[in-house]
Amino acid sequence: MTRSIVLASTSPRRKELLENIGLKFTVDPVEIDEVMTVGLKPAGLAKALSLRKARAAAVRNADSIIIAADTFGVLDGMILGKPLDERHARKMLKELSGRCHSVITGFTVIDSATGSAVSRAVETRVYFRKFGRVEIARYVKTGEPLDKAGAYAIQGLGALLVERIEGDYYNVMGMPLCALASVLRRFDITLPA
Protein backbone atom coordinates (compact mmCIF):
# COMPACT_ATOMS: atom_id res chain seq x y z
CA MET A 1 0.00 0.00 0.00
CA THR A 2 1.36 3.40 -0.96
CA ARG A 3 1.42 5.92 1.86
CA SER A 4 0.37 9.45 1.12
CA ILE A 5 3.09 12.08 1.47
CA VAL A 6 2.23 15.57 2.68
CA LEU A 7 4.37 18.70 2.38
CA ALA A 8 3.51 20.98 5.31
CA SER A 9 4.69 24.19 3.64
CA THR A 10 3.45 27.23 1.74
CA SER A 11 6.80 27.59 -0.04
CA PRO A 12 6.47 27.34 -3.82
CA ARG A 13 10.21 26.61 -3.97
CA ARG A 14 9.93 23.57 -1.71
CA LYS A 15 6.97 22.32 -3.73
CA GLU A 16 8.91 22.73 -6.98
CA LEU A 17 12.02 21.01 -5.59
CA LEU A 18 10.04 17.96 -4.44
CA GLU A 19 8.23 17.78 -7.78
CA ASN A 20 11.59 17.93 -9.57
CA ILE A 21 12.79 14.78 -7.80
CA GLY A 22 9.63 12.89 -8.75
CA LEU A 23 7.97 12.81 -5.34
CA LYS A 24 4.16 12.49 -5.40
CA PHE A 25 2.63 14.51 -2.58
CA THR A 26 -0.12 16.86 -1.50
CA VAL A 27 0.39 20.23 0.17
CA ASP A 28 -1.12 21.05 3.55
CA PRO A 29 0.44 24.28 4.82
CA VAL A 30 0.70 24.70 8.57
CA GLU A 31 0.90 28.01 10.37
CA ILE A 32 2.77 27.95 13.67
CA ASP A 33 4.04 30.73 15.87
CA GLU A 34 7.69 30.83 14.80
CA VAL A 35 8.97 32.11 18.12
CA MET A 36 12.75 32.14 18.00
CA THR A 37 13.21 30.04 21.14
CA VAL A 38 15.81 31.51 23.45
CA GLY A 39 18.65 29.17 24.29
CA LEU A 40 18.63 27.09 21.11
CA LYS A 41 21.49 27.34 18.67
CA PRO A 42 20.43 28.03 15.05
CA ALA A 43 20.55 24.38 13.91
CA GLY A 44 18.54 23.28 16.94
CA LEU A 45 16.04 26.07 16.39
CA ALA A 46 15.56 25.14 12.72
CA LYS A 47 14.95 21.50 13.68
CA ALA A 48 12.56 22.46 16.49
CA LEU A 49 10.48 24.70 14.20
CA SER A 50 10.28 22.03 11.50
CA LEU A 51 9.24 19.43 14.07
CA ARG A 52 6.44 21.69 15.35
CA LYS A 53 5.18 22.16 11.79
CA ALA A 54 5.36 18.42 11.07
CA ARG A 55 3.49 17.51 14.25
CA ALA A 56 0.75 20.06 13.49
CA ALA A 57 0.31 18.60 9.99
CA ALA A 58 0.39 15.03 11.33
CA VAL A 59 -2.69 15.73 13.45
CA ARG A 60 -4.63 16.60 10.28
CA ASN A 61 -3.25 13.85 8.03
CA ALA A 62 -3.75 10.32 9.33
CA ASP A 63 -1.52 7.51 8.07
CA SER A 64 0.73 9.86 6.10
CA ILE A 65 4.39 10.75 5.82
CA ILE A 66 4.75 14.44 6.61
CA ILE A 67 7.62 16.65 5.43
CA ALA A 68 8.13 20.06 7.05
CA ALA A 69 11.01 22.53 6.97
CA ASP A 70 12.18 25.90 8.20
CA THR A 71 14.99 27.96 6.62
CA PHE A 72 16.77 31.09 7.77
CA GLY A 73 20.09 32.85 7.46
CA VAL A 74 22.60 33.38 10.25
CA LEU A 75 25.11 36.23 10.36
CA ASP A 76 27.34 36.79 13.40
CA GLY A 77 25.06 34.50 15.42
CA MET A 78 21.95 36.50 14.57
CA ILE A 79 18.99 34.88 12.78
CA LEU A 80 17.98 36.44 9.46
CA GLY A 81 14.38 35.55 8.75
CA LYS A 82 12.12 37.22 6.22
CA PRO A 83 12.36 41.01 6.21
CA LEU A 84 9.48 42.95 7.73
CA ASP A 85 9.43 45.56 4.94
CA GLU A 86 11.62 47.19 2.26
CA ARG A 87 13.63 49.16 4.81
CA HIS A 88 14.42 45.99 6.77
CA ALA A 89 15.38 44.18 3.53
CA ARG A 90 17.81 46.98 2.62
CA LYS A 91 19.35 46.82 6.11
CA MET A 92 19.81 43.03 5.89
CA LEU A 93 21.40 43.20 2.45
CA LYS A 94 23.75 45.99 3.55
CA GLU A 95 24.92 43.78 6.45
CA LEU A 96 25.43 40.80 4.10
CA SER A 97 27.37 42.74 1.44
CA GLY A 98 30.91 41.43 1.03
CA ARG A 99 30.48 38.85 3.79
CA CYS A 100 29.86 35.17 4.36
CA HIS A 101 26.74 33.97 6.14
CA SER A 102 25.15 30.60 6.81
CA VAL A 103 21.80 29.34 5.58
CA ILE A 104 20.31 26.66 7.80
CA THR A 105 17.35 24.48 6.92
CA GLY A 106 15.84 22.28 9.55
CA PHE A 107 13.55 19.60 8.21
CA THR A 108 11.45 16.87 9.77
CA VAL A 109 9.90 13.73 8.32
CA ILE A 110 7.23 12.20 10.53
CA ASP A 111 5.00 9.15 10.17
CA SER A 112 1.62 10.33 11.43
CA ALA A 113 0.49 6.73 12.06
CA THR A 114 3.34 5.81 14.40
CA GLY A 115 4.66 9.21 15.50
CA SER A 116 8.15 8.18 14.40
CA ALA A 117 10.08 11.29 13.38
CA VAL A 118 13.53 12.27 12.14
CA SER A 119 14.71 15.88 12.23
CA ARG A 120 17.91 17.16 10.64
CA ALA A 121 19.56 20.51 10.06
CA VAL A 122 21.79 21.32 7.09
CA GLU A 123 24.06 24.36 6.83
CA THR A 124 25.36 26.01 3.67
CA ARG A 125 27.83 28.89 3.69
CA VAL A 126 27.03 31.68 1.23
CA TYR A 127 29.62 34.30 0.21
CA PHE A 128 28.25 37.60 -1.10
CA ARG A 129 30.25 39.97 -3.25
CA LYS A 130 30.49 43.60 -2.19
CA PHE A 131 27.60 45.76 -3.43
CA GLY A 132 26.40 49.25 -2.63
CA ARG A 133 23.30 51.16 -1.58
CA VAL A 134 22.04 51.85 -5.12
CA GLU A 135 22.28 48.21 -6.13
CA ILE A 136 20.54 47.15 -2.91
CA ALA A 137 17.71 49.64 -3.52
CA ARG A 138 17.23 48.39 -7.11
CA TYR A 139 17.10 44.79 -5.95
CA VAL A 140 14.65 45.50 -3.13
CA LYS A 141 12.38 47.42 -5.56
CA THR A 142 11.95 44.19 -7.58
CA GLY A 143 10.04 42.78 -4.58
CA GLU A 144 11.99 39.52 -4.68
CA PRO A 145 13.69 39.93 -1.27
CA LEU A 146 10.52 40.67 0.68
CA ASP A 147 9.34 37.12 1.35
CA LYS A 148 12.74 35.40 1.46
CA ALA A 149 14.83 34.49 4.47
CA GLY A 150 17.90 36.73 4.47
CA ALA A 151 16.20 39.06 1.95
CA TYR A 152 17.39 37.31 -1.22
CA ALA A 153 16.53 34.44 -3.55
CA ILE A 154 19.57 32.50 -4.76
CA GLN A 155 17.46 30.98 -7.56
CA GLY A 156 16.40 34.43 -8.79
CA LEU A 157 18.01 37.85 -9.09
CA GLY A 158 19.74 37.23 -5.77
CA ALA A 159 22.11 34.91 -7.66
CA LEU A 160 23.82 38.06 -8.93
CA LEU A 161 24.94 38.83 -5.36
CA VAL A 162 26.46 35.42 -4.63
CA GLU A 163 30.17 34.85 -5.34
CA ARG A 164 30.18 31.23 -4.17
CA ILE A 165 28.69 28.75 -1.77
CA GLU A 166 30.02 25.88 0.33
CA GLY A 167 27.44 23.15 0.73
CA ASP A 168 24.07 22.19 -0.69
CA TYR A 169 22.66 24.75 -3.16
CA TYR A 170 19.14 23.38 -2.68
CA ASN A 171 19.44 23.98 1.04
CA VAL A 172 19.67 27.71 0.32
CA MET A 173 16.42 27.39 -1.65
CA GLY A 174 14.77 25.78 1.37
CA MET A 175 15.18 22.00 1.10
CA PRO A 176 18.45 20.01 1.21
CA LEU A 177 17.40 17.31 -1.24
CA CYS A 178 20.22 14.82 -0.69
CA ALA A 179 19.73 14.82 3.09
CA LEU A 180 15.94 14.64 2.67
CA ALA A 181 16.21 11.64 0.31
CA SER A 182 18.37 9.83 2.87
CA VAL A 183 15.75 10.35 5.57
CA LEU A 184 12.84 9.42 3.28
CA ARG A 185 14.50 6.04 2.58
CA ARG A 186 14.25 5.32 6.32
CA PHE A 187 10.46 5.71 5.92
CA ASP A 188 10.45 3.33 2.91
CA ILE A 189 9.91 6.15 0.41
CA THR A 190 11.66 5.18 -2.81
CA LEU A 191 13.10 7.83 -5.10
CA PRO A 192 14.49 7.33 -8.62
CA ALA A 193 18.15 7.80 -7.59
Secondary structure, 3 states (H helix, E strand, C coil): CCCEEEECCCCHHHHHHHHHCCCCCEECCCCCCCCCCCCCCHHHHHHHHHHHHHHHHHHHCCCEEEEEEEEEEEECCEEECCCCCHHHHHHHHHHHCCCEEEEEEEEEEEECCCCCEEEEEEEEEEEECCCCHHHHHHHHHCCHHHHCHHHCCCCCHHHHHEEEEECCHHHHHCCCHHHHHHHHHHCCCCCCC
